[in-house]
Amino acid sequence: MGTFSSRAASVTQPNLRGRVLMVTGANRGIGFETAKQLYRLGGTVYLGVRSEENARRAIERIRADVTSSDGQLKWFPLDLSTVGQARESAEAFLKMEDRLDVLINNACLGDAPYELNDDGIENMMAINHVGHYVLTTTLLDLMKRTSSKKGSDSRIVNVSSTVHGAWGRKTSISFSDPLDFSKPFPPNNPNTWSHIIARYSRTKLANLLFTKELQRRLDDEGSGIIAVSVHPGYVATDAAREATSKMPILGWISDILVKFFFIDEAAGARNSVYAASNPSVRSDPEKYRGKFMTPVGKITVPSALAQNQDLARDLWTLTEKIVFQRMNP
């Protein structure tokens, strides 16, 4: 999901040979295309996918499309649905690799009814934010070690959306109480189309705030890791088609809307690939650290809420508290 964007852009093609990259949710949609493009550039790409069968099929499709590459494709068993599963997945990766250059947090639940997971967290927030927080923070020491190596270029890319600010015009937001991760948002009629979009938008705001606070902490430590948030564009994924079909009034022409106003999944992956690999990001790190990037490679000012450093700290503190409680019952 997102907003309109150009269908093409000129992107410098880097060489990722020797680099290790992870893409979450890489078996389909934008994640699949991101993994494919990074593999084409020569990277060793881990596909973070829950199902081995889905990962195998994705790898076969990529190899069929990309017949020449210096890279490798590997399956990384990843489950972001609960704190415990996300931690277990991340710890398993630490036993698989001795470096991680780039982490692309792409997996997303975009059109789902209001339900809580086993941790008591609303499912969209659990997968889109909390699970990726656990994955990222567990892998962060490995990424720091990688970034200290000669010639390294370590980056964390969080896939967000310009829709992150859509709900904030009418509804206040805070991240100060565990209930902020579990209560219906907005509080009434949580399964109407507009309220599903509102919950999704809140998780995309969380992605931006997480990036902002993560970069602040990395900078305070003197780390060379660059963290950015990206908007992929308005992409014709299966989830976007499903969500568009449920739009009030316009749902009946959803196929037409998707055909003429959405970009394809390969185009939707370009901004993530740019953020993960383009040399210009490393050559001018101050321009990109903690920033929000729209297609392709354009630094864009996000909503006022997404720029709120206090809200970013609150989100981090609340997430950290919830993760600790779930891991230490």
N, C-alpha and C positions, 0 to 999 in steps of 0.2 A: 504494500500500500504506500501511497505517497502523493505526489503532485506532479503536474506536467513537467516534462524535461525534454531537452533536445534529443533527437534520435541518433546523432553521430557526434563524434569529437575526435580530434587528433591526439593520440596518446603515445608517448615514447615507450618503446618496447625494451624493458630491462632484461638482463640475464640473471635468472634466479638459481643458477647451478650451484649446488652446495648449500642452499638455504632450506630450512625445514619450516613448513607452514601448516597451520591447522585451520580448517574451515568447518564450523559447526553447521549442521543441517545441510550437508553437502550432497544428499542423494537426489535432490530435485530443486526446481526453481532457480532462484538467484544463486543459492549456495552451490548447486551443481555447476552452473556456468562459471562461477568464480573459481571453483576448484579446477575446472577444465582449462580456463585461461592461464591460471598460475602454473599448471602442469605444462602447458604449451611453452611457457617461458623458462622451463627447465627446473622448476622447484620440486623438492620432495614434499608432496602434499598429502596430509592426513585428512581423510574424510570423516568428520565426527558425526556418526550415524548410529542410532540405537540398534537397528537390525542388520545382521551380517549379510542376509540375502539382499536387502536394499542397497547396501554398500557394494556388494559384488556386482550387482546389475549396473550401478552407477559407474563403477570403475571400468566395466566392459564397454559401456557406451562411450566413455571418455576416450578409451584407447582406440575405439573404432573411428572416432572423429579426429583424433590427434595421432596421426600415424608416425610422426617424427618428433621426439622429445628426449632431452637429456635427463628428464625428471623421473620421479617415481610416484606411484599412487598406492596409498596404504589405508586400511580401515582402522579407525580408532573408535572402539565401542563407547558411545556417549549417551548418557541418559541425564537430562536436565530437569526431570519432573519433580524431584525432591532434593533437599539439601544433601541428604545422605548419598543418594545416587550420583549427584554431581561431584561430590567429594571423592567417592569411590572411583568414578571415571577418571578424574584428574590424577589421582594417585597412581592409577594403573598406567597412565601415560608417562609418568615420571620414571617408571621401570622400563619403558620402551625406548626412550630417547635420552640423549645427553645434551641436546640443544633444542631450542625452539626460537626461531627468528621472528615469526609473525603469527599472531593469533587473530582470526577473523570471527567475531561473535555474530553469526548470521542467523542461526536457528530462531524461528519465531512462530508463535501461535497467534494467528490473526483474526480468526472468526470462530469463536467458541462460546457456548452458553456459560452463564455464571455458575462456576463450581469451585470447590476448594480441594486442594490436594491433600495428601496424608499429613503434611505439615500444618494444615490449616491456612494455607496461602492460596489466594485466588490463582487459578491455573495460568492465565496469561502472565500475571506478574511473576509467578514461580518460574516459568520457562524463559520468558523474554528478559527478565532482569536478575532474579535471585540465583537461578541456576548458572547464568553466565558470570555473575559476581563470584560464586564459589569456584567455578572453573578457573577464572582469571587469577584470583588471589592465590589459589593453590599452585598454579603454574608460574607465578610471578618470580619466584626466586630462580627458577630455571631460566626464565627470560632475562633476568638481570645478569646471570652468569654468562649467558650467550652474548649479551650486549657489551660485556667487558672484553670480548675477544677481538683481536685485530681484524679490521675490515668488516665488523658486524654492522647490521642495520636493523635493529629490533623495533617492531611496531605492533600496536594493538588497535584493531579496527572494530568499532561497534556499529552495527547497522541499525540506524534509527529511521526517522522519517520526518518530513516537514509537517506531517499531520500531528506532530507532538504538541502543537500549540492550539489545535482546533477546539478542544473542549474547555480550555482555560478561560474563555471569554465569559462564561456564565457560571462556572463552578470553582470554588476555592479548593486549594490542594495543600496538604501537609504530609510530611513523612516524619512523624514524631511518635506514633503509637503503633504497636503491632497490628491493630485493627485496620490501619491504613493499607495493609497488604491483604486484608481478608474481607472487609465489609463491601457490600455492593457499591459500585460507583458508576453513575450517580445512585443514590440510595433507593430510588423507586423504579419499578419496571426494568430490572437489570438485563432482560433478554430482548428488549426492543432493539432495532437496528442501530438507532442513534446511541444507545447506551453501550452496546457492544463496541462501537467505534470509539466511544469515550474511554472505555477500559483499555482498549488497544492503544489509544493516544497517550494515556497515562504511562503505559510501559515504555513507549518511545521517548517520552520525556525523561523517564528514569534512565534510559540508555545515554542520553545527553548529559544528564547530571552526573552519572557514574563516570563517564569519560572525563568530565571537568575535574571532579575530585580526585580521580586516579592520577591525572596528569599533575595536579598540584602536589600530590604526595610524592610522585616520582621526581618532580623538579626539586622538592625539598631535600631529597636524598642525593641529588646530583646525578640521577640516572639519565642515560642517553635514550631511553625508550620513548618513542613518540606514540601517544594515544590520540586517535581521532574518531569522531562520529561521522557517518556518511548517510546520505539520503540516496537511495538507488534510482529514484524516479518513480513514475506511476507505471508499474510493471504488470504485464498480463500473466500473472501466475494463476494457478488454480484457485488459491485462496482469494485473490483479488476478484476473480470472476464470480466466485461464490458470494463474496460480500457485496459486490455491485448488483448482483441479481436480487438482493434483498432490500435495495434502496427504495424508500417510499417514493411513489409517483414515477420515478425513472427506472425502476427495476425491470420493467417489461422491455426496455430498449438497452439492457445491459450489454448484450452482444455487440450492438452498434457502438456503444461508448468504448468498450474494450478495443474493438477493431481500429477505431479512428483516433483515439486519444491516449492509448497505452503503448508503451514500448515493449519490445520482446525481452525475454529473460537474459539473453546474451548482452543486450544493451544495458539492462539493469545491473549487470555484474561489473560493468566497466569502472564505476566509481570506487567500488570496493577494491578492485585490482589496482587502480591508480593509487589509492591510499596505502595499499599494502606494499607496493613495489616501485612506484615511479621515483627516479632519482631526485626529482625536484623537491620532494618532501624532505629528504635527508639534507639536501644542499641548503635549504632555508628552514631549519627546524622551528625557529621562533614563529614563523608564519602559520605553522600547522599544529603546534602542540595544543592539545585539548580543544581544538576547533571543530566546527561543523562544516562539512563539505558536501556541496550539491554537485550534480553531474556537469561536466566531469572535471574534478580537481578544483572547483571554485569554492573558496572560503566564503561562507554566508553567515550573517548574523542570525541566530535562532531567536525564539520567543524570549520575552523578558523573564519568564519563569526559568527557562533553560540557562539563562545567564546568572541566576541567583546563586551565589557561592554559599550562602547560608543554607539554602534548600539542598544544595549538593552535599554539604557536610551532614545535614540531617538524614538524608537518604542513606549515605554511607554508614553512619552511626546506627541507624535503625536496622539496616541489612546485616551489619556485623553482629548486632545484638541477637537478632533472630537466628542467624546461622549458629552462633555460639550456643544458644538455648537448644536448638535442634540436635546439635552434635554432642551436647552434654545434658541429657534429660535428667 
